[in-house]
Amino acid sequence: TDLHLDAAANGAISNKGKVLAAVSLDIDNQTRNPQTPDIGCDEFVLANTASWVGKVSTDWTLPDNWEANTVPNSTTDVTIDGGYSFLPTISTTQAVRNLTLLSPGTPPVLTVTGTLQVYGDMSYTGLAKISASNGTLEMAGTSAQTIPAGIFQNNRLLNLVVSNSSLAGLTLGGTLDIYRSVTFTPSGNKLN
């Protein structure tokens, strides 16, 4: 009998299971979400989504740190919840479609010392912040994008790269101290 769940048909039960401390891996030896596991013995990820679980380190590129071992890319909607032993660090160039930071328990702080490329939206709740005073943010969407006010720790960012190709461009939602450079790529249209 196949105990795997079809992510497309079972989205309603995704992340609705009971936390069992003794069960950290699913039937395929993939990392289970320790705060909001899936119901059943198969940890599945909805298409184009990834959730940080910080199982073994702060390394963004390590599959064991992601629910169901899915490392995100430019077509992935990423969620980072607080309360994990290890919170993520980006030290290379990493892309996401949408980035959501949530702060139940310990507030997440995504640390960026490399480059974070965002192709969609960014959002956060509560005390969730991105630490990027030594990192680069590249906003690379094809429709209007906004950097939310207060999403960066102490409103600090080392570099901003505007690659947004829409006529509406990129909007700063509030104060942002950029310490080194603001760069426009050939596709970057407008900074509001």
C-alpha positions, 0 to 999 in steps of 0.5 A, spaced: 500 500 500 502 506 498 502 511 504 504 517 500 499 523 499 498 527 493 499 534 495 495 537 490 489 533 493 490 534 500 492 541 501 487 542 506 490 537 511 497 540 510 501 542 516 495 540 520 498 534 524 499 533 531 507 534 533 510 528 536 517 529 538 519 522 537 517 522 530 522 527 526 522 523 519 517 521 515 516 514 511 521 517 506 526 519 511 524 526 509 524 532 515 518 533 518 515 540 520 517 540 528 511 545 529 506 543 524 507 536 521 502 534 516 497 528 518 499 521 516 506 518 515 508 522 509 510 529 510 509 533 503 510 540 500 504 543 496 507 545 489 512 551 489 512 552 497 517 551 502 518 551 510 524 552 514 525 547 519 532 548 521 533 541 523 541 541 523 544 548 521 543 555 519 545 553 512 539 555 507 542 550 501 542 544 506 535 540 504 535 537 511 533 544 514 527 544 509 520 541 510 520 535 506 527 536 504 525 541 499 530 547 498 527 553 495 528 557 488 525 563 484 518 559 483 518 557 491 513 561 496 518 561 502 515 561 509 520 562 515 516 561 522 520 562 529 521 557 534 527 553 531 534 551 534 537 554 527 534 560 523 537 561 516 543 564 513 544 566 506 551 566 504 551 565 497 545 567 492 539 564 493 532 566 490 525 565 492 518 567 489 515 570 495 518 570 502 513 570 509 516 571 516 512 569 521 514 570 529 510 565 533 515 563 539 522 565 537 522 571 532 525 568 526 531 573 523 533 571 516 541 573 516 543 575 509 550 576 508 550 573 500 544 575 496 537 574 497 533 575 490 525 576 491 521 575 485 514 576 488 512 579 495 515 580 502 511 580 508 512 579 516 509 579 522 511 581 529 518 581 531 520 577 525 526 581 521 531 580 516 538 581 518 542 584 512 547 590 514 552 585 510 548 583 505 544 584 498 537 584 496 535 584 489 528 585 487 527 582 481 519 581 479 515 583 473 510 586 477 510 592 482 514 590 488 514 593 495 519 592 501 515 592 507 517 598 512 521 595 518 522 588 515 530 589 516 533 589 522 534 596 524 532 598 517 539 596 515 541 593 508 548 593 505 546 593 498 539 594 494 539 591 486 533 593 482 531 588 477 524 589 477 522 590 470 515 593 471 513 600 469 510 600 477 517 598 479 519 597 486 517 601 492 520 602 499 514 602 504 518 606 509 525 608 511 531 603 509 538 605 510 542 602 504 550 603 506 553 601 500 549 601 493 543 602 490 544 598 483 539 598 477 540 592 472 538 593 465 531 590 466 530 595 473 525 600 471 523 604 477 525 605 485 519 609 488 
